[in-house]
Amino acid sequence: FPDYKAITPPEAKTVIKIQTATLLRSCRQLEIFTNDNGYAVMELNGMLLNIKASNTNQRGNSDINLPVTLEGIPDMKFGISIFFLKQFLGTCETPVVVMEYTTAKSAIVFKMDGMQNFHHFIMPMALEG
């Protein structure tokens, strides 16, 4: 296995909890509107997680706000692969997922709530412009 501790943030500045089924449904909707790069933009606005995807091939766009439980700094905006997020959510066995991050350039750690022995890492994608 790769040295996952090398990319694991030492301490999360922000911890978000969100309903697994709600986030998975949203990812399925967003997937329709992503460009070929397959990413969406996540931004935290207070107690709402805003996820946006748009397509330049005239398929339109999607803008979803999801309620979250938040601990830490409510400042976040980064690109994320909907494909990788959907893969993780499809394997979740808990009704709530935990998302931890430190900066917009460090790994985002996803966990199943209450299961400390399972970590899923997704690197954020650089935002254009």
C-alpha positions as semicolon CSV with decimal commas, in nm:
position;residue;x (nm);y (nm);z (nm)
1;F;0,000;0,000;0,000
2;P;0,117;0,357;-0,055
3;D;0,229;0,563;0,242
4;Y;-0,113;0,717;0,314
5;K;0,021;0,888;0,626
6;A;0,230;1,113;0,403
7;I;-0,085;1,268;0,252
8;T;-0,300;1,252;0,565
9;P;-0,346;1,600;0,710
10;P;-0,212;1,605;1,069
11;E;-0,527;1,763;1,209
12;A;-0,844;1,862;1,029
13;K;-0,936;2,229;1,057
14;T;-1,289;2,155;0,941
15;V;-1,512;1,852;0,990
16;I;-1,840;1,822;0,803
17;K;-2,105;1,556;0,855
18;I;-2,363;1,495;0,584
19;Q;-2,630;1,236;0,505
20;T;-2,482;0,966;0,281
21;A;-2,794;0,903;0,070
22;T;-2,852;1,274;0,009
23;L;-2,494;1,332;-0,104
24;L;-2,500;1,023;-0,328
25;R;-2,825;1,137;-0,497
26;S;-2,671;1,478;-0,550
27;C;-2,358;1,326;-0,706
28;R;-2,570;1,129;-0,951
29;Q;-2,746;1,449;-1,056
30;L;-2,422;1,648;-1,076
31;E;-2,255;1,378;-1,284
32;I;-2,492;1,458;-1,572
33;F;-2,372;1,818;-1,583
34;T;-1,997;1,781;-1,538
35;N;-1,761;1,848;-1,824
36;D;-1,532;1,576;-1,950
37;N;-1,303;1,649;-1,654
38;G;-1,576;1,514;-1,421
39;Y;-1,539;1,763;-1,140
40;A;-1,772;1,989;-0,950
41;V;-1,703;2,283;-0,721
42;M;-1,777;2,245;-0,350
43;E;-1,817;2,554;-0,136
44;L;-1,922;2,581;0,226
45;N;-2,168;2,861;0,299
46;G;-2,252;2,856;0,668
47;M;-2,434;2,532;0,742
48;L;-2,494;2,458;0,373
49;L;-2,263;2,274;0,136
50;N;-2,306;2,415;-0,213
51;I;-2,202;2,188;-0,500
52;K;-2,202;2,318;-0,857
53;A;-2,136;2,154;-1,190
54;S;-2,166;2,304;-1,533
55;N;-2,106;2,190;-1,887
56;T;-1,985;2,386;-2,183
57;N;-2,147;2,138;-2,424
58;Q;-2,492;2,289;-2,364
59;R;-2,609;2,025;-2,118
60;G;-2,675;2,296;-1,862
61;N;-2,570;2,318;-1,500
62;S;-2,663;2,200;-1,156
63;D;-2,645;2,393;-0,829
64;I;-2,728;2,199;-0,511
65;N;-2,733;2,312;-0,147
66;L;-2,714;2,042;0,120
67;P;-2,750;2,092;0,496
68;V;-2,447;1,985;0,699
69;T;-2,324;1,967;1,054
70;L;-2,006;2,170;1,083
71;E;-1,717;2,181;1,328
72;G;-1,430;2,417;1,262
73;I;-1,361;2,682;1,003
74;P;-1,653;2,743;0,764
75;D;-1,426;2,844;0,478
76;M;-1,387;2,607;0,188
77;K;-1,393;2,612;-0,190
78;F;-1,234;2,349;-0,414
79;G;-1,294;2,123;-0,708
80;I;-1,367;1,757;-0,647
81;S;-1,404;1,455;-0,871
82;I;-1,767;1,348;-0,869
83;F;-1,659;1,007;-1,000
84;F;-1,428;0,937;-0,704
85;L;-1,677;1,077;-0,451
86;K;-1,958;0,864;-0,595
87;Q;-1,737;0,553;-0,576
88;F;-1,678;0,613;-0,206
89;L;-2,043;0,690;-0,129
90;G;-2,153;0,372;-0,307
91;T;-1,955;0,166;-0,056
92;C;-2,068;0,351;0,258
93;E;-2,239;0,143;0,522
94;T;-2,339;0,430;0,749
95;P;-2,620;0,686;0,711
96;V;-2,376;0,973;0,770
97;V;-2,036;1,045;0,613
98;V;-1,765;1,262;0,762
99;M;-1,556;1,492;0,545
100;E;-1,237;1,637;0,694
101;Y;-1,000;1,886;0,539
102;T;-0,726;2,130;0,629
103;T;-0,669;2,341;0,317
104;A;-0,801;2,356;-0,038
105;K;-0,479;2,191;-0,157
106;S;-0,452;1,906;0,094
107;A;-0,622;1,568;0,078
108;I;-0,988;1,554;0,171
109;V;-1,046;1,264;0,408
110;F;-1,383;1,089;0,394
111;K;-1,493;0,851;0,666
112;M;-1,800;0,652;0,753
113;D;-1,938;0,807;1,071
114;G;-1,838;0,592;1,368
115;M;-1,590;0,379;1,169
116;Q;-1,242;0,507;1,245
117;N;-1,062;0,226;1,064
118;F;-1,179;0,330;0,715
119;H;-1,041;0,638;0,537
120;H;-1,098;0,743;0,178
121;F;-0,874;1,016;0,037
122;I;-0,964;1,242;-0,253
123;M;-0,724;1,510;-0,368
124;P;-0,897;1,839;-0,455
125;M;-0,877;1,962;-0,811
126;A;-0,743;2,305;-0,904
127;L;-1,017;2,552;-0,991
128;E;-0,994;2,735;-1,320
129;G;-0,985;3,112;-1,311
